[in-house]
Every structure is written in structure tokens, then in C-alpha cells.
Amino acid sequence: MELSRKNKTILIAGITPYFLEKGNLWFEENKIKIVNARKSQSFFQDNLLPIHTDEKISQSAFLRSLDELGYEKVLHIEEPGEFSVVGGTVEVFPINTDNAFQIEFIGNRIEEILSLALSIEDEEATKKLLKKKLKSQKLFSDLKNLKDGDYLVHLDHGIGKFTGFTTQQYKKDEITYYTLEYASKDKLYVPKGLERKLSRYVGFRDPHIARLGSPFWQKTKRRIKEEVEKLAKELLELYAKKEMVSRLPYIPEDELDQKIAASFPYEETPDQIQTLLDINKDLSSNAPMDRIVAGDVGFGKTEIALRTMARAVKSGYQAILLAPTTILAHQHYSNFKERLNDLPINIALFSRLQTKKEQAKIIKDLKEGRIDIVVGTHRLLSKDVEFNNLGLLVIDDEQKFGVKQKEKLRELRSSLDVLSLSATPIPRTLYMALSSLKGVSTIQTPPEGRIAVKTIIGIWNENKIKEAIEKELDRKGQIYFLHNRIGTIEQIKEHLEKLVPKAKIQIAHGRMNEVKLIEVLDAFRNKEFDILLSTTIIENGMDIQNVNTIIVDDAAKLGLAQAYQLKGRVGRSHKKAYAHFFHKKRMTPKARLRLKALKEAEELGSGYRLALRDLEIRGAGNILGKEQSGSINTIGLNLFCQMLSQAVERLK
């Protein structure tokens, strides 16, 4: 970096809202007053650092002061509020000067201070960004209810383990510090008041912990910052494309919408009402909608989709609902068909269940505009499928689609209204990072009269299984029995028939012919038998109100998100529902933790709690794409979202 004139004295201001309101000229004009104010006023003492050549100060004391002023340590400085260190050379870019400086130390003395050619182009824009950065650091830190052993991420030093608070004497004051432990028992003390430099680590696995002072963290942070900027660019490009597209506002709600709403057998929850208002606002503008609706399993996202699709049809558009599996597509189609029965809306199902001849007819009708709503799998994304006037795309569980399908969806996205339904919760931090680019609605309130599913976890016990099945049969209910091995599922059926002779049992698994599979599921929905013995294919798309007991025979093998989804298959009415998770005597510590978290997440809407942290990461991965999961794990979700938020602001 180019060096220019030498400086005798410089003033470094702390990153505080007060100083960010002041222009650089103010610091120049009031330099003497500011330095004098330091002598008597504690705010100026704590938040200003004047230094000069020949000053006796150790490099480590100077670096500690920069840290306490809120400056971020980086590999190479690029913007105000950053500093870097190589040997006895410190480079710093104060927030109150137009350019950066290089400070040379020899022993415990400042040898010289040089101006660097690195300077700001637009002071106002820079200050605005710094204010947003300061705000986002506070927002993203998430330090409530810290426990010993929790991992924290320090902006300058990386990930350490929180080992509690400690109090130390500093000059005349007693100061409380967060204590972080790094590799080789290195300790870092962070004073209370500097929380914005800390964020809670949320990731899928235990993070890598390096020694304090190793270059590992700065290199990692720089690499991820570059990746995040690339992601922010992509998001902004998509956003810009959407901004350029214009369409007529949708027709306001009328009799047709009221008729559909009246046929909904439940009272809308406050969150559903708010989501419908959000969507109404999107559809009333000229810009295409891009909204995510995140909500726990069975909290009424499908109802939102149905009403939005009806609005699209009424406004002269065709609408498609894309589901990741044939079962889910069939389920949505059956529900929609029933609800729209008396209305002049033509609805079709398009998946591998239809014969070639039936598929050809649907393709022809879609092109000629005879079909208003089509529900289907990724088969709808094939080249031979064309529409007459497609306006709305609803995507259910987008993360379940493959890379090629997602590419196709990305192409469609820029010109259509898009509603994306997600059953995995969206972390608050990600919600904030994306809020300026996407609409995000969350449905966290359970439907009226819904009772939390009772979760029972225990060692495999035949008597308890028999008791659970008979209890459900006595109240005329049905049961899911989950056995996730196709090879031994027939033996389990024989065993259950001996255990509970009066129960009628049928099998469902992914290797069955799809037409036969749907027949079995429809028969179960029509109460033709009592127990559906199946693999995890029931994880998505089974919504049967009469099924209020689920029994899992080897729960230790399930991932937490999967177990949580399975639990959500029951308890979809006002009846008390039961989820029995059985396991073998011996379990891995991780499996034990997963089941403990599942038990902790018993209350309704608990998908939004940190007990299900892997759901949060999954939720982030779903929205940002699987390729971001590695970066999220490396630096933690909160810091990742903070970086994303800052990159979006900078590029805007």
C-alpha cells in the first residue's frame, strides 16, 4: 500500500453513535477541545485515543485500546473501523479521518506514523454504513441465557468456549468480563459493554477452535466475506430483475374469496391473518411478489397457498403448486379439489401417477388455458410443459428439490409471483439479513383448540406398544407405525398382527409402485384399516385428522428434524395426540441428545426454539442454498447473517 507524508499526532475515535453523527471536519476543527475534554470527561476518555510519534506505549496496549474502541481486526484493511497487524506494524483506518494510517512500533515506543493512500470516497455513505454495521452487530449478537460451555464467536479472535464471567480490577474500576477459552487453554477477556463483538455460535457441529493470535481466523473470515459478497450480489441481481418486471395489481378480494374463506373449517389464527394481509399488500402492488411463509408442521400454510392461488385465477392467471413428492402433490390436490368443488376453477394433478395419454391432455389444456390450477412434482418443470398465462408459482419445501430443478425455479422466479412454503423455521438473524430483499411471514400460533403432542421416549417395550395401539383403537382412532427398513417390514407386520389381533394393518414404503402406494394411503385416509406400517415416506404430506398416535420403533436412527416432522404427522385436530419414540438400550451420546431435544420441544410451535438448532441451520441452508452450509458452520449462523446483512447494504 502506498505511503505518503509523516504525521506527528493522530486522533482515533471509537465506534459510537455519537461520533458517527459527527463529520470528519468536526474532529479537525475541535481537535484541541476534544483532547482537553478527555482529561475530565469519562465518555471522551473511554472513546478516544490520541497517539503521537515517540509516545511510550506497548503495541499490545495499543491493540487492546483499538479493540475496546470497537475496531475490527482483519487480514488487510479496506474500510474505516478496521485494523491489521504484521510484526511491529499496525495499519488502522479511523472512523474520523479521510484516510488510513500505518503505525510503526520499535519496542514500547511509536517510531513513526505514516498516512496511507487508502481513503474514503463518500464520507456520508461511509458513516451511514458504519451506523448500520454497529446496529447489526448489536442485533445479531444473540447472547441471552448464556450457559458455561456455550460457543461464542469473537469478531477479531474467532470461536472460543464461554467459561463464565470474571471480575478484574482495571485502574480504579472493577470490570466484569466474558471469559472465552481457546485451544491450549488460551484465555480471552471481553469487557461487558463490548457485546457487539460477540455472537452466539449456531452451527451443525462443534466448531474448530484455534489458538489465540493464530492467523487462522483472519484468513477464514476473509474467505467467507468474499463468499458472502458473491451471495449478496446474486440475491441483489435477482431482486433487481424482479424490480424491473411490472404487472397489473391483482383484483381485490370479493365474493369468491369470501366463499373459499367460509369453507375453511377452522378459525384463522392471528399469524394466518397477518400473512394473508402481507400477501394482499404484495399482490396489490405492481411488482411481483417474492415471499417465504415459514410455519410449524400443521399450522395452516397450505390454506394460505390455496387462497393466494384462487386470487391469481380470479385475476386472470394460471397458478402452479410444486411439491417435492408424488404423495405430497396428491395430498394437496385432494384437499384443493374438495375445497374448490363448487367454484368455477379447473384444477389438475400432474405427476408420474398419470398415464402418458393423461399427461399429454393436461399439457395441451395448460397451453390452451383450460386449466387454472395445476398441482404437481418437478415433472411440471419439464421443457414440454407450457402455460397460457402463468402468474403464480407456489413452492412447497423448496430444499427438497435438486440442483437442476432449483436452477429452473430461479429462471422462473424473476417474472412470476412466488410464494415459498417452509416447514423449517427461519432463524431470526437470517430473517433480518433478508428483510430488505424478500418478504418473510411466520406462522407460529397453533390453530384454535390444537393440543400439544405428548412425546414419550423410552426403551423398546412390547407391552407399552400394545397398550398405545389399543388405547387409540378404543377411541376409534388410527395409528402410524414407523419401521424404516423395507427388508424386515413384512416381519414387523406379522409381529404386530399377533400383538394386536383386532387391528387391520397395511404397509407403505418408497419402493412400492406409486399408483399402489397412493391407493393404500387413500384407503387409510378413508378409515378402511387401522395401522399404517411405513417407512419415513410419511414424513411429508400425510395430513389425516383421525390419526393421533405415531409409534417409531428405532428412533435413535432418526435425525432431529426428521423426528420432529414425523411427530407433526399427528395432533392435527382437537384430540390429544401421542408420539412414542422407542430406542434400543444402547445409544450413541448424539442420539441421546437428539431425543432429549425432541422431548424439550414438546410445546406447540416449538420448532422456533433453539432446542432445535439443527432445524435453524437447515432453515438457513434451505433459503440460502446447501452450498452456504459449510460457511455457516465455520463461523456460526449469527456472524454469517451479520456479514450478509452488511454486504447487502454495501452493494445496495
Disulfide bonds with the S-S distance in Angstrom:
none
